[in-house]
């Protein structure tokens, strides 16, 4: 898990380009989603974290975003995840 405020913008772009970062999340709300999610783009920089995989996000106690990951969110909500 990488925190946005602890990584430079150029390093972040390189990690996304090299597929080292695939998901973003909100550290305080414990929600993760895709990097293209409009909800995720609005969060404060100090709350934003990045993950390589969904498994990494789940291992850190994050849940799927209800906006960009509707199916995964419904599965989580129904206790299937």
C-alpha distances in whole Angstrom, upper triangle without the diagonal:
4,7,10,12,11,11,15,16,18,14,13,16,16,13,14,17,16,14,11,9,11,10,9,9,11,10,14,15,12,13,11,14,15,14,18,18,21,19,16,18,19,17,17,14,14,12,10,6,6,5,8,10,11,11,8,8,11,10,8,11,11,14,15,17,21,21,20,19,23,23,20,20,24,23,21,23,26,24,24,20
4,6,9,7,8,11,13,14,11,10,13,14,11,12,15,15,14,11,9,12,11,9,10,11,10,14,16,14,14,13,14,15,14,17,18,20,19,15,16,18,15,15,12,11,11,9,5,5,7,9,12,14,15,11,11,14,14,12,15,14,17,17,18,22,22,21,21,24,25,22,23,26,26,23,26,29,27,27,23
4,6,5,7,10,12,14,12,10,14,15,13,14,17,18,16,14,11,14,12,10,9,10,8,12,14,13,14,13,15,16,14,17,18,19,17,14,15,16,13,12,9,8,8,6,4,6,9,12,15,16,17,14,13,16,16,13,15,14,17,18,18,22,22,21,21,25,26,23,23,27,27,24,26,29,28,28,25
4,5,6,8,9,12,10,8,11,13,12,12,16,17,16,14,11,14,12,9,10,10,10,13,15,15,15,14,15,15,13,16,16,17,16,12,12,13,11,9,6,7,8,6,6,7,11,14,16,18,19,16,15,18,19,16,18,16,19,19,18,22,21,20,21,25,27,24,24,27,28,26,27,31,30,30,27
4,6,8,9,13,12,10,14,16,15,16,19,20,19,17,15,17,16,13,13,12,12,14,17,17,17,17,18,19,16,19,19,19,18,15,14,15,12,10,6,6,8,8,9,11,14,17,20,21,22,19,18,21,21,18,20,19,21,22,21,25,24,23,25,28,30,28,27,31,31,29,30,34,33,33,30
4,7,10,12,10,10,14,15,14,15,18,19,19,16,14,17,17,14,15,15,13,16,19,18,19,18,20,20,18,21,21,22,21,18,17,18,16,13,10,9,11,10,10,11,14,16,19,21,22,18,18,21,21,18,20,20,23,23,23,27,26,25,26,30,31,29,28,32,32,30,32,35,34,34,30
4,7,8,7,6,10,11,10,12,15,15,16,13,12,15,15,14,15,16,15,18,20,20,20,18,19,19,16,19,20,21,21,17,17,18,16,14,11,11,13,11,10,10,13,15,18,20,22,18,18,22,22,19,22,21,23,23,23,27,26,24,26,29,31,28,28,32,32,30,32,35,34,34,30
4,6,5,6,9,10,11,12,14,15,16,15,14,17,17,16,17,18,18,21,23,23,22,21,21,20,17,19,21,22,22,18,17,19,17,15,12,13,15,13,13,13,16,17,21,23,25,21,21,25,25,23,25,24,26,26,25,29,27,26,27,31,33,30,31,34,35,33,35,38,37,37,33
4,6,5,6,9,10,11,12,14,15,14,13,16,16,15,17,18,19,21,23,23,22,20,20,18,15,17,19,19,20,17,15,17,16,15,11,13,16,13,13,13,16,17,20,22,25,22,21,25,26,24,26,24,26,25,24,27,25,24,26,29,31,29,29,33,34,32,34,37,37,36,33
4,5,5,6,9,10,11,12,14,13,13,16,17,17,19,21,21,25,26,25,25,22,21,20,16,18,21,21,23,19,17,20,20,18,15,17,19,16,16,15,17,17,21,23,25,23,23,27,27,25,28,26,28,27,26,29,28,25,27,31,33,31,31,35,35,34,36,39,39,38,34
4,5,5,6,9,10,10,12,11,11,14,16,15,18,20,20,23,25,24,23,20,20,19,16,18,21,22,23,19,18,21,20,19,15,17,18,15,14,12,14,14,18,21,23,20,20,24,24,22,25,24,26,25,25,28,27,25,26,30,31,29,30,34,34,32,35,37,36,36,32
4,5,5,6,9,10,11,9,8,11,12,12,14,16,17,20,22,21,20,17,17,15,12,15,17,18,19,15,14,17,16,16,13,14,15,12,11,9,12,12,16,18,20,18,18,21,22,20,23,21,23,22,21,25,23,21,23,26,28,26,26,30,30,29,31,34,33,33,29
4,6,5,6,9,10,10,9,12,13,13,16,19,20,23,24,23,22,19,17,15,12,14,17,18,19,16,15,18,18,18,15,17,18,15,14,12,14,14,17,19,22,20,20,23,24,23,25,23,24,23,22,25,24,21,23,26,28,26,27,31,31,30,32,35,35,34,31
4,5,5,6,8,8,9,12,14,15,18,21,22,25,26,25,23,20,19,17,14,16,19,21,23,19,18,21,21,21,18,20,21,17,16,13,14,13,17,20,22,20,20,24,24,23,26,24,26,25,24,28,26,23,24,28,29,28,29,32,32,31,34,37,36,35,31
4,5,5,6,5,6,9,11,12,16,18,19,23,24,22,21,17,17,15,12,15,18,20,21,18,17,20,20,20,17,18,19,15,13,10,11,10,13,16,18,16,17,20,21,20,23,21,23,22,22,25,24,21,22,26,27,25,26,30,29,28,31,33,32,31,28
4,5,5,6,5,7,9,11,14,17,19,22,23,21,19,16,14,12,9,12,15,17,18,15,15,18,18,19,16,18,18,14,13,10,10,9,12,15,17,16,16,20,21,20,22,20,21,20,19,22,21,18,19,23,24,22,24,27,27,26,29,31,31,29,26
4,5,8,8,10,13,14,18,21,23,26,26,25,23,19,17,14,12,14,17,19,21,18,17,21,21,22,20,22,22,18,17,14,14,12,15,18,20,19,19,23,24,23,26,24,24,23,22,25,24,20,21,25,26,25,26,30,30,29,32,34,34,32,29
4,5,8,10,13,15,19,22,23,27,27,25,23,20,18,16,14,16,19,22,23,20,20,24,23,24,21,23,23,19,17,14,13,11,14,17,19,17,19,22,23,23,25,23,25,23,23,27,25,22,22,26,27,25,27,30,30,29,32,34,33,31,28
4,5,6,10,13,16,20,21,24,24,22,20,16,15,13,11,14,17,20,21,18,18,22,22,23,20,22,21,18,15,12,10,8,10,13,15,14,15,19,19,20,22,20,21,19,20,23,22,19,19,23,23,21,23,26,26,25,28,30,29,28,25
4,7,10,12,15,18,19,22,23,20,19,16,15,13,12,16,18,21,21,18,19,22,21,22,19,20,19,16,13,9,8,6,9,12,14,12,14,17,17,17,20,18,20,19,20,24,23,20,20,24,24,22,23,27,26,25,28,30,29,27,24
4,6,8,11,15,16,19,19,17,16,12,12,10,9,12,14,17,18,14,15,18,17,18,16,17,16,13,10,6,6,5,8,11,13,11,11,15,16,15,18,16,17,16,17,20,20,17,17,21,21,19,20,24,23,22,25,28,27,25,22
4,7,10,14,16,19,19,16,14,10,9,7,7,10,12,15,16,13,14,17,17,19,17,19,17,13,11,7,6,5,6,8,11,11,10,14,15,15,17,15,15,13,14,17,17,13,13,17,18,16,17,21,20,20,22,25,24,23,20
4,7,11,13,16,15,13,10,7,6,5,6,9,10,13,13,10,12,15,14,16,15,16,14,11,9,6,5,6,7,7,10,10,8,11,14,13,14,11,12,10,11,14,14,11,11,15,16,14,15,18,18,17,20,22,22,21,17
4,7,10,13,12,11,9,6,6,6,6,9,9,11,11,7,9,12,10,12,11,12,10,7,6,4,6,9,10,10,13,11,9,12,14,13,13,10,11,10,10,14,13,11,12,16,17,15,15,19,19,17,20,23,22,22,19
4,6,9,8,7,5,4,6,8,9,12,10,12,10,7,10,11,9,11,11,11,8,6,5,6,8,11,11,10,13,11,8,11,13,11,11,8,9,9,9,12,13,12,12,15,17,15,14,18,18,16,18,21,20,21,17
4,6,5,6,5,6,9,12,12,14,12,13,10,8,10,10,7,9,9,9,5,5,6,9,11,15,15,14,16,14,11,13,15,12,11,9,10,11,10,13,13,14,14,17,19,17,15,19,20,17,18,22,21,22,19
4,6,5,7,9,12,15,15,17,16,17,14,11,14,14,10,10,10,8,5,6,6,9,11,15,16,15,16,13,10,12,13,10,10,8,11,13,13,16,17,17,17,20,22,19,17,21,21,18,19,23,22,23,20
4,6,8,11,14,17,17,20,17,18,14,13,15,14,10,10,12,10,6,9,10,13,15,19,19,17,19,16,13,15,16,12,11,10,12,14,14,16,17,18,19,20,23,20,18,21,22,18,19,22,22,23,21
4,6,9,12,15,16,18,15,16,12,11,14,13,10,12,13,12,9,10,11,14,15,19,18,16,17,16,13,13,15,12,10,8,9,11,10,13,14,16,16,17,19,17,14,17,18,15,15,19,19,20,18
4,7,10,14,15,18,15,17,14,12,15,15,12,14,15,13,10,10,10,12,12,16,15,13,14,12,9,9,11,9,7,4,6,9,10,12,14,15,14,16,18,15,13,16,16,13,14,18,17,18,15
4,7,11,12,14,12,13,11,9,13,13,11,13,14,14,11,10,10,11,11,15,13,11,13,12,9,9,12,10,9,5,5,6,6,9,11,11,11,13,14,12,10,14,14,12,13,16,16,17,14
4,7,9,12,10,12,10,8,12,13,12,14,14,15,11,9,9,8,9,11,10,8,11,10,7,9,12,10,10,6,6,5,6,9,10,9,9,12,14,11,10,14,14,12,14,17,17,17,14
4,7,8,7,10,9,7,10,13,12,15,15,17,14,11,11,10,10,12,10,9,12,12,9,11,14,14,13,10,9,6,5,9,8,6,7,10,12,10,10,14,14,13,15,18,18,18,15
4,5,5,9,10,8,10,13,13,16,16,18,15,12,12,10,10,11,10,10,13,14,11,14,17,16,16,13,12,9,8,11,10,7,8,11,13,12,13,16,17,16,18,21,21,20,18
4,6,9,10,7,8,11,12,14,14,16,14,11,11,9,10,11,12,12,16,15,13,16,19,18,18,15,15,13,11,14,12,9,11,15,17,16,16,20,20,20,22,24,25,24,21
4,6,9,8,7,11,13,15,15,18,17,14,14,13,14,15,15,15,19,18,16,19,22,21,21,18,17,14,12,14,11,8,11,14,16,16,16,20,21,21,22,25,26,25,23
4,5,5,6,9,11,14,15,17,15,13,14,13,14,16,16,15,18,18,16,18,21,20,20,16,15,12,9,10,7,6,9,12,15,14,14,17,19,18,19,22,23,23,21
4,5,5,7,9,13,14,17,15,13,15,15,17,19,19,18,22,22,19,21,24,22,22,18,17,14,11,12,8,8,12,14,17,17,16,19,21,21,21,24,26,26,24
4,5,6,7,11,13,15,13,12,14,15,17,19,19,17,21,20,17,19,22,20,19,15,14,12,9,10,7,8,11,13,16,16,14,17,20,19,19,22,23,24,22
4,5,6,9,10,12,10,8,10,11,13,16,16,15,18,17,14,17,20,18,17,14,13,12,9,11,9,9,12,14,17,16,15,18,20,19,19,23,23,24,21
4,6,8,9,12,11,9,12,12,15,18,18,18,21,20,17,20,23,21,21,17,17,15,12,14,12,12,15,17,20,19,18,22,24,22,23,27,27,27,25
4,7,9,12,11,10,13,15,18,20,21,21,24,22,19,22,24,22,21,18,18,17,13,15,13,13,16,18,22,21,19,23,25,23,23,27,28,28,26
4,6,9,7,7,10,13,16,19,20,19,22,20,17,20,22,19,19,15,16,15,13,15,14,14,17,19,22,21,19,22,24,22,22,26,26,27,25
4,6,5,7,10,13,17,20,21,21,24,21,18,21,23,20,20,17,18,18,16,18,17,18,20,22,26,24,22,26,27,25,25,29,29,30,27
4,5,5,8,11,15,18,20,20,23,20,18,21,22,19,20,17,19,19,18,20,19,19,21,24,27,25,23,27,28,26,27,31,30,31,28
4,6,8,12,15,19,21,21,22,20,17,20,21,17,18,17,19,20,18,21,21,21,23,25,28,26,24,28,29,26,27,30,30,31,28
4,7,10,13,17,18,18,20,17,14,17,18,15,15,13,15,16,15,18,18,18,19,22,24,22,20,24,25,22,23,27,26,27,24
4,7,10,14,15,15,17,15,12,16,17,14,15,12,14,14,14,17,16,16,17,20,23,20,19,23,24,21,23,26,26,26,23
4,7,11,12,13,14,12,10,13,14,11,13,11,13,14,14,17,17,16,17,20,22,19,19,22,23,20,22,25,24,25,21
4,7,9,10,12,10,8,12,13,11,13,11,13,13,14,17,17,16,16,19,21,18,18,22,22,20,22,25,24,24,20
4,6,7,9,6,6,10,11,10,12,11,13,12,14,18,18,16,15,19,19,16,17,21,20,18,21,24,22,22,18
4,7,8,7,8,11,12,12,15,13,15,14,16,19,20,17,16,20,20,17,19,22,21,20,23,25,24,22,19
4,5,5,7,9,10,11,13,12,13,12,14,17,18,15,14,17,17,14,16,19,18,16,20,22,20,19,15
4,5,5,6,9,10,11,9,9,9,11,14,16,13,11,14,14,10,12,15,14,13,16,18,17,15,12
4,5,5,6,9,10,10,11,11,14,17,19,17,14,17,16,12,14,17,15,13,17,18,16,15,11
4,6,5,6,9,9,11,12,15,18,20,18,16,19,19,15,16,19,18,16,19,21,19,18,14
4,5,5,7,5,8,9,11,15,17,15,13,16,16,13,13,17,16,13,16,19,17,16,13
4,5,5,5,6,8,12,15,17,16,14,16,15,12,12,15,13,11,14,16,13,13,9
4,5,7,10,12,15,18,21,20,17,20,19,15,16,18,16,14,17,19,16,15,12
4,6,9,12,15,18,20,19,18,20,20,16,16,19,18,15,17,20,17,18,14
4,7,10,13,16,18,18,16,18,18,15,14,17,15,12,14,17,14,15,12
4,7,9,12,15,15,13,15,16,12,11,14,14,11,13,16,14,15,11
4,7,9,12,12,10,11,12,9,7,11,10,7,9,12,11,12,9
4,6,9,8,6,8,9,6,5,9,9,7,9,12,12,12,10
4,5,6,5,7,10,8,6,10,11,10,11,14,15,15,13
4,6,6,5,8,8,5,8,10,10,10,13,14,15,14
4,6,6,10,10,8,11,14,13,13,16,18,18,17
4,6,9,9,9,12,14,14,15,17,19,18,17
4,6,6,6,9,10,11,12,14,15,14,13
4,6,5,6,9,10,10,12,14,14,13
4,5,5,6,9,10,11,12,11,11
4,5,5,6,9,10,11,9,8
4,5,5,6,9,10,10,9
4,5,5,6,9,9,9
4,5,5,6,5,6
4,5,5,6,5
4,5,8,8
4,6,8
4,6
4
